[in-house]
Amino acid sequence: MKSSSPRSFSSAGKVSRRALTLGAAVTTLAAATVAILARAGTVDAATLSDEAGRHVLAAVEAWQSEKPAGCPSLTALADSGYLPGDARTDDAWGTRFRIACSGSSATVRSAGPDGRFGTNDDVVIGH
């Protein structure tokens, strides 16, 4: 019986090991931070939104390191494995994050408590 060679990650439609490792590290750090803050009783909605937004931003940056052209949607990040299926894609007030890219930089935005984008209470993560 012929042994098949192990499957490898490539940039042709697959997520690289580096991107997966980065995503896992950010997920672990975000989860640990939120858990510590929750135990301390100091987690507020803005902090939760900021942590979730940073997780999304890390996924966007991993995407951009592999695919420098374009700006991914939350759905594309999840479908391609950059963002785990159980990752939070909405802010603490229930509004889906928005991703904006400009060149090699990206921003993740939460609408904030009022649920409207472009107001003073928005939570902005990134450059």
N, C-alpha and C positions, 0 to 999 in steps of 0.2 A: 504494500500500500504506500502510495506516494504521500509524503508529508508536505503539507502546504506551508508556505512561508507566512510568518505572522503579519497581521494587518498593521499598517503604520499610518500615522497621521501625516497628511500632506496639506499644502495650501490649496489644493484643487477641490474645494467644497467641503473640506473637513476642518475641524478646529484643531489647532496645533496643541501640543502638550504644554507649551509655554502659556498659551491663552487659557487652557484649562487649569493649569497650576495657579496662574494669577487670579482667575475667577474664584477658585476654591479658597485661596488665601484671603481674598477680600471678603468672601462670604463668611468665613470663619471669624475674621476680625470684627465684622459688623455684628454678627450674632453674639459674640462675646461681649462687645461693648454694650449692646442693648440689654443683654442679660444682667450685666453688672449694674447698669443704670436702673433697670427695673427693680432689682433687689434693693437698691438704695432708695427707691421711691422717688427718683428724680427725673423720670422720663416724661417729657411732655410731647405733645403732638408734633411740634416743630423739630424736636430732636429725632423722633421716629422717622419723620419725612426726610430729614437730612441724611440719616443713616441709609435708608432705603434708596434715596437718590444717589448717594455715593456708590452703592452697589451697582446701580444701573450705569453710572458714569464709568466705572471700572470695566463693565462689559462693553460699553461703547469704545473705550480706549483699546481694549483687546481686539475688537472688531477692526478698528482703524489700523492697528499694527499689522493685520493680515490683509485687509482690503482697504487701502488708503483712499480709494475713490468712493464718494457717496457717504450718506448718513443713514444709519440703520434705524428701523422702527423698533418698538418694543417687541412686536410680534416676530420680526426678523431675527432679533437677538435670541429670543426663546427658541424659535424653530431651528436655528443653526447651532444651538448649544452654548452660546456665549453667556446666556442668562438661564439659570436653572428654572425648571417649570414651576417650582414653588416660590420663586423670588417675587418679592412685592413689586408691582408695577404701578401702584397708585399711592398717593400720599395718605397721611393719617386721617384726612378728612374725606377720603373716598374718590378723589379726582385722579384720573390717570396722568402719570408724568408725561411731559413733552420733552423731546430731545431736539436740540438744534446744533448743527455743526457749521463751523466756519474754518475752512482749510483743515489743518490738523488738530484744531481744538474743538471741544464739544462742551455743551451745557445741558444739564438736566434741570427742568423747572417744575415746581409744584405750584398749584394755584393758591395754596394757602387756605386759611380758614373760610374765606368768603367764597371759595370755589370758582373764582374768576381769574383768568390769567391777565397779567399786565397791571396788577394793582400793587400797592405798597406792601401787602402782606405775603407776596409770593416768596417761596423758598427757592433760591437759585444755587445750584451746585455746579462748580466748574469754572472755566476761564471767563 
